[in-house]
């Protein structure tokens, strides 16, 4: 049941989670406080520790803990994209707009944007 709920949440979470993920990384880990400071200083980012979505079949609200996650709202597309923090790096989807924002965030963090296979963006 939880697997189905997670699948539903990911499929309707503003198209940010893709089958292929990108990551903001650097040699030393990005600290939680450093990441949250970046999120709080950027008005287009909102810290969100719980992701919420509505199950389209039942109308039930689904909540999943996303500690230290941020949502970016694209000012042009008016879409929301998730950036999730875990183990010293930030994971994101692979949409063009989100990659562009990720590069800006990576620069602020002295980091780089890399794909699951290690390629740099």
C-alpha positions as CSV (number, residue, x, y, z in Angstrom):
1,X,0.0,0.0,0.0
2,X,2.8,2.5,1.0
3,X,4.6,1.7,-2.3
4,X,1.4,2.6,-4.2
5,X,1.0,5.8,-2.3
6,X,4.6,6.8,-2.9
7,X,4.1,6.1,-6.6
8,X,1.0,8.3,-6.7
9,X,2.8,11.1,-4.8
10,X,5.8,11.0,-7.1
11,X,3.6,11.0,-10.2
12,X,1.6,14.0,-9.2
13,X,4.4,16.0,-7.4
14,X,4.6,18.7,-10.0
15,X,6.6,16.4,-12.5
16,X,9.8,16.9,-10.6
17,X,10.8,13.4,-9.9
18,X,11.9,11.5,-12.9
19,X,13.2,8.1,-13.4
20,X,16.7,9.7,-13.8
21,X,17.8,12.0,-11.0
22,X,20.4,14.7,-10.8
23,X,22.3,15.7,-7.7
24,X,24.0,18.8,-6.4
25,X,27.2,17.5,-4.9
26,X,30.7,18.5,-3.9
27,X,33.8,16.7,-2.4
28,X,32.8,17.6,1.1
29,X,29.2,17.1,2.2
30,X,26.8,20.0,2.0
31,X,25.5,20.6,5.6
32,X,21.9,20.8,6.4
33,X,22.3,24.3,7.8
34,X,24.1,25.5,4.7
35,X,21.4,24.1,2.5
36,X,18.5,25.6,4.5
37,X,20.3,29.0,4.6
38,X,20.3,29.0,0.8
39,X,16.7,27.9,0.7
40,X,15.6,30.6,3.1
41,X,17.6,33.4,1.4
42,X,15.9,32.7,-2.0
43,X,12.3,33.9,-2.3
44,X,11.6,31.4,-5.1
45,X,12.4,28.5,-2.7
46,X,10.2,27.3,0.1
47,X,11.4,24.9,2.8
48,X,9.0,21.9,3.1
49,X,9.6,19.1,5.5
50,X,6.4,17.2,4.4
51,X,5.3,16.6,0.8
52,X,1.6,16.5,0.4
53,X,-0.5,15.3,-2.5
54,X,-4.1,14.2,-3.1
55,X,-4.7,10.6,-4.2
56,X,-6.8,11.1,-7.4
57,X,-8.7,7.8,-6.9
58,X,-9.7,8.3,-3.2
59,X,-9.3,12.0,-2.6
60,X,-7.2,11.1,0.4
61,X,-4.3,13.5,1.4
62,X,-1.0,11.7,1.2
63,X,1.9,13.0,3.3
64,X,5.5,11.8,3.1
65,X,8.3,13.1,5.3
66,X,10.8,15.1,3.2
67,X,13.2,16.5,5.9
68,X,15.0,19.6,4.7
69,X,13.4,19.6,1.3
70,X,12.7,22.7,-0.7
71,X,10.2,23.5,-3.4
72,X,11.2,25.8,-6.2
73,X,8.5,27.7,-8.0
74,X,9.6,28.6,-11.5
75,X,8.7,32.3,-12.1
76,X,8.3,31.7,-15.8
77,X,6.6,28.3,-15.9
78,X,4.7,28.7,-12.6
79,X,5.5,25.1,-11.8
80,X,6.8,23.6,-8.6
81,X,9.9,21.4,-8.4
82,X,11.3,19.5,-5.5
83,X,14.9,19.6,-4.3
84,X,15.4,16.9,-1.6
85,X,18.3,16.9,0.8
86,X,19.9,13.7,2.1
87,X,23.4,12.5,3.1
88,X,25.1,15.8,2.2
89,X,23.7,16.3,-1.3
90,X,20.6,17.5,-3.0
91,X,18.5,15.4,-5.4
92,X,16.3,16.8,-8.1
93,X,14.5,15.9,-11.3
94,X,15.9,16.4,-14.8
95,X,13.7,19.1,-16.3
96,X,15.5,21.9,-18.2
97,X,14.2,24.7,-15.9
98,X,15.1,22.7,-12.8
99,X,18.6,22.0,-14.1
100,X,19.1,25.7,-14.7
101,X,18.0,26.5,-11.1
102,X,20.2,23.6,-9.8
103,X,23.3,25.1,-11.4
104,X,22.6,28.5,-9.7
105,X,22.2,26.7,-6.4
106,X,25.3,24.6,-7.0
107,X,27.4,27.7,-7.7
108,X,26.3,29.2,-4.3
109,X,27.3,26.0,-2.6
110,X,30.6,25.6,-4.4
111,X,29.2,22.4,-5.8
112,X,28.3,20.9,-9.2
113,X,25.3,19.2,-10.8
114,X,25.8,15.6,-11.7
115,X,23.6,12.8,-13.0
116,X,23.2,9.3,-11.6
117,X,26.0,8.1,-13.8
118,X,28.4,10.8,-12.7
119,X,28.1,13.1,-15.8
120,X,28.3,16.8,-15.1
121,X,25.7,19.3,-16.2
